[in-house]
Amino acid sequence: MSSPITLPTLRLMSEYVDTQVLVKLRSGVKLKGVLKTYDQHLNLVLGDAEEISEASIRRLGLTLVRGDSVVVITPAA
């Protein structure tokens, strides 16, 4: 079971709300979308999300991402 994320991390995450982010998951999947909200467990809601692979891009729309599967969150270029 994952532990809650620390306060400094949550403050940093607040800067990404309503901006496009790139999220890498444990499975290797990469998602790009607008960060709508998050919680202390790093569960994310992405708007206009897309799953990005080397071969294609798959549109997902509004997507919930479980925090325990998140490896990296970064602003999208």
N, C-alpha and C positions, 0 to 999 in steps of 0.2 A: 504494500500500500504506500502511495506517495505521500510525503508530508506537505503541508501548505507552504507556499512560496513566501519568502521574506518580504518585509515592507519596502526596502529599497528597490527590489525587483518589481514590485507592483507599481511603485511610483514611476519607474522607467516605462513600464507597459502603458501607463496612462497617456504618454506622449504619442503612442502609436494608434490610439483610438481614432477612427474615421480616416485612417490612411491605409494605403495598400501595403501589405506585408507578404513576405515569403516565409512559409512554415515548412520545416523538414521534419518528417515523422520517423519513428524508430524503424518502421518497415522500409524506409528509403523513399517513400512517396513524398513528393513536393507539392504543396498547395499554395496558390496565390489568391489573395482576396482582400477585401476591405475589412479590417478588424472592427467589429461592431461593439463587442463587449468581451469581458473575461472575468474570471473569479480567482480566489486565492489558491485554487488547485491548478491554475493555468488552463482550465477549460476555456475554449475560444469559440466565439461565434463569428464566422466570416461571411460577409455579403459578397455576392457576385464571385464566388469561389471557382477556381479552376484547378484541376489536377494536371500537373505538368510532367510529361515524360519525354524521353529523347525522341520518340516517334510521333507523339501527338499531344494535343491539349483537349481535355474533356471538361465541359462546363458542368458545374455542380449546383450553382445558385447559392442559396442560403445554407450554410453548413455548420454543424456543431463538431468541434474537434475535442476529443478527450485529452485533458492535460497530461495524463501519464504516458501518452504516446508522442508528445512533443519533444523534439531534440533541440531545435533552433528556431528562433523567430527573429527576422531581420526586416528592415524596410525594403520594399521591392524597388528595383531600379526602373 
